[in-house]
Every structure is written in C-alpha cells, then in structure tokens.
C-alpha cells in the first residue's frame, strides 16, 4: 500500500526589519568612559572625538565660548580701537565659557582678524595661562595686566610697541580700513591639561601669537583637550 504523500503548505515567514538605535553607541561609550580613571577617560574621549563639537558623545555637554557684549555678532564702538584713525573706547569685551573638558588646568585665548590685508592675518588679543577655575573674563579685563586672573598674562599681539593699546599685551580692538567689507574676528579658547603653556612647550612668554598658535594647534598634541570659538564682525 502506497503511502499518501502529505504536502505541508509552507506559509511565508514574517521578516523583521532590524532597527538601528542611533543613541545606543553614545550611551555605551558614555558608560565605558565613566568607569575609566580621569586621565584614561580624557585620552579615550580624544580618540573618539568627544571634544570635537559633534563627536560620538552626542549627549555630552559641549565646550563653548561666547560673549554677552558681542551677542549681536558685531562690535559696538566702545570695543573698537582708539588709534590709527579709529575712535572707539578699546574696551575688551566680556567673555564666558562653559563645560570645560575633564582634566583642564588652564586656558589660552587668541583673537585674530583673518581678513586683514596681510599674509598671516592680524592678532588683536592673546591671553595665556588663564586658570581653569574662572568661568570667564569680565569686560575690560584685557586692558591691563592687573585685571587678568593670576597667573594669566597678556601675550604678544600685532600692536606690539605701537602704544595703541596702552601697553604691550593689552587688548586691541578692531580698526579695519575704511571701505573694506566687514572683517571677521575669530575668538578661540583652548582648554589645556597643563597649567603653564610656555613651560610645557619650551617657548618664551614673549613668543609671537603665531608661535603660540602653532604650539596650541600642533605642538602640544594631546595636551590640548578641546577648543571653542565664535566670530564677530566689524566694518567702517
């Protein structure tokens, strides 16, 4: 007797579409980093771009720099130079920062006009060895060495020995040529894992802004924990 072949109807399997949780990786990285020693965590964050302003740690607070005096994106006349044909008050604007990277021991500030008609731009203000314990610089802090938080000091800028700022190392406001398109002035703050940038790099305090810029952007390497910036413009 022949067995009757029973055919089973095969119903199509339901397929599930895999869903990628975009937040899973940052959350996992965050948990891993929190369990690391502080020094190791800093290196890990640098490796994954945690301080790049849009890296893997999407939920991490972003290191920021801003100025309540330049919130409009332009310089009021009181913050512009009082020399070389300009008639401002040359008052340094207030600055504030937040969310310093873990391990920050000092900060370095540089302000540059990249639209100046030179091959290297024009450096208006530099301050080095700002203690990480201060949340910003008040208005006018850059107009005298005595108004900067110790041990910070005003470094060389391109007004050196001109007398335009009341003393070498003091803030020098914008004064672009008449008729130029508004110049853009970039304020950049560097968070460092060293307390003294000159001692760590072997350069003198009298070193030029360009030399310090090289050290901050290349020479110190992983000792630079983060960088924050904003731009304000001025024309006349």
Buried (B, 14 or more C-beta within 10 A) or exposed (E): EEEEEEEEEEEEEEEEEEEEEEEEBBEEBBEEBEEEEEEEBBBBBBEBEBBBEEBBBBEBEBBBBBBEBBEEEBBBBBBBBBBEEBEBBBBBBBBBBEEBBBBBBBBBBBBBBEBBEEEEBBBBBBBBBBBBEBEBBBBBBBBBBEBBBEEBBBBBBBBBEEEBBBEBBBBBBBBBEEEEEBBBBBBBBBBBBBEBBBEBBEBEBEBBBBBBBBBBEEBBEEBBBBBBBBEBBBBB
